[in-house]
Amino acid sequence: MDAIVRAAMQKWPNVPACYGWLGLDRRGDWYLRDANAQAMGAFQSGVPGAKGARLEHDGLRAFIERNYASDARGCWYFQNGPQRVFVELEAAPWIVRVHADFSLYAHDGVAVSAAGFWTDRNGWLYVETPRGLGLVHSQDVVTAVDAIEAMGWLVQDAATTSGIATWGQRFAFVASPAAQPPEGAT
């Protein structure tokens, strides 16, 4: 976490959290969701316009990713100075890129290791990492399959194991903190 963010948290410790205004999609892109986007539906709904506006500024994206964490409930957030901005997740807390040498990197550019691989009912490939569950980026699925075969990794089918509906519990994340904010949240 940035030092300036920690300092702001010390200076203003009681700033209310923000829900529904930021989303992370299945390709690792961040979306700002104004009131109009939120009124169109949930981030995960697939309704045109509900995702909001994609953040294009590299510096802002990097700032969000440096200050991205989760709380004890499994809700992921961006610590924006003294305010926590909870993140709506389209698929998982992390989007994982697979390089040609089979190394794995989270969407923030940090190297991760694989503890397991999973597929869901749509055939999407997920990787369990020490940082949390990550969806393999769609452009990297072929390389990921090559890595799985070369490394002898087992891929489990979520439909026959834990089931996609319980992934949030199994991997300790909440896809929509806005759907279940704590009492008194704004």
C-alpha distance (Angstrom), angle and dihedral (degrees) to the residues before:
residue distance angle dihedral
M1 . . .
D2 3.80 . .
A3 3.81 116.8 .
I4 3.81 91.0 -128.1
V5 3.82 89.4 56.5
R6 3.82 92.3 50.4
A7 3.81 89.8 49.3
A8 3.82 91.7 51.1
M9 3.80 90.5 50.1
Q10 3.81 89.7 54.0
K11 3.80 92.9 46.9
W12 3.83 95.9 46.6
P13 3.82 107.6 24.8
N14 3.82 99.1 164.7
V15 3.81 105.1 54.7
P16 3.83 110.4 139.6
A17 3.80 117.8 -112.7
C18 3.80 121.8 -110.4
Y19 3.82 122.8 -129.8
G20 3.80 132.3 -166.5
W21 3.82 98.4 10.8
L22 3.81 101.5 100.5
G23 3.80 131.4 47.1
L24 3.82 138.6 -177.5
D25 3.79 114.9 -150.9
R26 3.80 130.7 -154.0
R27 3.81 91.8 -92.5
G28 3.81 95.4 54.8
D29 3.80 94.8 -102.5
W30 3.79 121.5 140.7
Y31 3.81 120.6 -134.3
L32 3.79 129.3 -161.4
R33 3.80 108.6 -144.3
D34 3.78 113.6 -157.3
A35 3.81 122.2 -168.6
N36 3.83 91.6 -85.8
A37 3.82 92.7 54.1
Q38 3.80 91.2 47.2
A39 3.81 90.8 50.0
M40 3.83 89.6 56.5
G41 3.80 91.8 62.6
A42 3.76 145.5 -85.9
F43 3.80 119.5 -28.1
Q44 3.81 89.3 -117.8
S45 3.83 94.2 47.8
G46 3.80 98.7 93.1
V47 3.81 89.9 -134.0
P48 3.82 109.4 147.4
G49 3.80 109.5 -102.3
A50 3.82 95.7 12.9
K51 3.80 92.2 105.1
G52 3.81 91.2 61.1
A53 3.80 126.3 -150.4
R54 3.80 120.9 -19.4
L55 3.79 113.0 -123.1
E56 3.79 108.7 -122.5
H57 3.83 102.1 173.7
D58 3.81 108.3 106.0
G59 3.81 93.2 -155.3
L60 3.80 93.1 52.6
R61 3.80 91.7 46.8
A62 3.81 90.6 50.7
F63 3.83 91.1 48.4
I64 3.82 90.8 51.7
E65 3.80 92.1 47.8
R66 3.82 93.6 49.1
N67 3.79 89.8 52.6
Y68 3.84 98.7 41.1
A69 3.81 117.0 121.3
S70 3.79 143.4 137.3
D71 3.78 133.2 -114.1
A72 3.80 130.0 -136.1
R73 3.83 90.7 -86.6
G74 3.83 91.6 58.2
C75 3.80 92.9 -108.2
W76 3.79 112.9 143.4
Y77 3.78 118.9 -139.9
F78 3.78 145.3 171.3
Q79 3.80 112.0 -125.3
N80 3.82 101.1 -138.5
G81 3.79 102.4 -173.5
P82 3.79 105.8 -65.9
Q83 3.82 94.3 -13.7
R84 3.79 128.1 83.9
V85 3.78 111.6 -142.2
F86 3.80 106.9 -162.4
V87 3.80 116.0 -141.2
E88 3.79 127.6 -131.5
L89 3.81 107.9 -140.7
E90 3.78 120.4 -148.6
A91 3.81 93.5 -165.0
A92 3.82 116.6 -16.5
P93 3.81 140.9 -17.0
W94 3.80 91.6 -99.8
I95 3.78 135.7 40.2
V96 3.80 109.9 -152.3
R97 3.79 125.5 -149.9
V98 3.81 119.0 -155.7
H99 3.79 116.1 -150.3
A100 3.81 126.3 -151.4
D101 3.83 90.5 -101.2
F102 3.85 87.7 56.0
S103 3.80 93.2 -109.7
L104 3.80 114.8 145.0
Y105 3.81 127.2 -136.9
A106 3.79 130.2 -176.7
H107 3.81 118.2 -129.4
D108 3.83 89.0 -95.1
G109 3.82 90.6 61.8
V110 3.82 96.4 -107.2
A111 3.81 116.7 135.4
V112 3.81 114.9 -115.5
S113 3.77 135.2 -174.1
A114 3.79 127.5 -134.0
A115 3.79 121.2 -114.0
G116 3.80 93.2 172.2
F117 3.79 145.6 -23.7
W118 3.80 128.8 -125.3
T119 3.78 137.8 -177.2
D120 3.79 125.7 -154.4
R121 3.79 131.0 -147.7
N122 3.84 89.7 -84.0
G123 3.81 92.4 54.2
W124 3.81 93.9 -110.2
L125 3.78 113.8 152.1
Y126 3.80 120.7 -129.7
V127 3.78 130.3 -174.1
E128 3.77 125.3 -151.0
T129 3.82 109.2 -139.0
P130 3.80 134.2 174.7
R131 3.83 87.1 -104.1
G132 3.81 93.4 53.4
L133 3.78 139.7 -87.2
G134 3.78 117.5 -28.3
L135 3.78 132.0 -170.1
V136 3.79 112.5 -135.4
H137 3.81 107.7 -118.3
S138 3.80 111.0 -105.6
Q139 3.82 92.0 -121.6
D140 3.81 90.5 57.3
V141 3.81 102.3 48.5
V142 3.82 95.0 101.5
T143 3.83 91.2 50.2
A144 3.82 89.5 46.0
V145 3.81 91.0 53.2
D146 3.81 89.3 50.1
A147 3.82 89.0 50.5
I148 3.80 92.5 48.5
E149 3.81 91.1 51.3
A150 3.83 94.0 44.1
M151 3.80 94.0 46.6
G152 3.81 95.8 40.3
W153 3.80 92.6 -124.8
L154 3.78 118.9 167.7
V155 3.80 118.6 -125.1
Q156 3.79 115.0 -152.4
D157 3.79 123.2 -153.2
A158 3.81 111.0 -128.0
A159 3.79 91.2 -155.9
T160 3.81 90.5 64.1
T161 3.81 99.1 33.9
S162 3.79 123.2 36.9
G163 3.81 97.3 -17.0
I164 3.78 124.5 -125.9
A165 3.81 92.1 -97.2
T166 3.79 91.1 67.0
W167 3.80 98.0 44.1
G168 3.77 92.3 102.4
Q169 3.80 89.4 57.7
R170 3.79 95.5 41.4
F171 3.80 94.7 47.7
A172 3.83 96.9 31.5
F173 3.78 102.3 -118.4
V174 3.79 137.1 121.7
A175 3.81 114.0 -142.3
S176 3.80 94.3 -159.8
P177 3.79 116.3 28.6
A178 3.83 87.3 172.4
A179 3.81 89.1 64.3
Q180 3.80 91.3 58.8
P181 3.81 111.5 23.1
P182 3.82 117.4 167.2
E183 3.80 120.2 -100.4
G184 3.80 113.2 -69.3
A185 3.82 95.1 17.0
T186 3.79 120.6 145.4
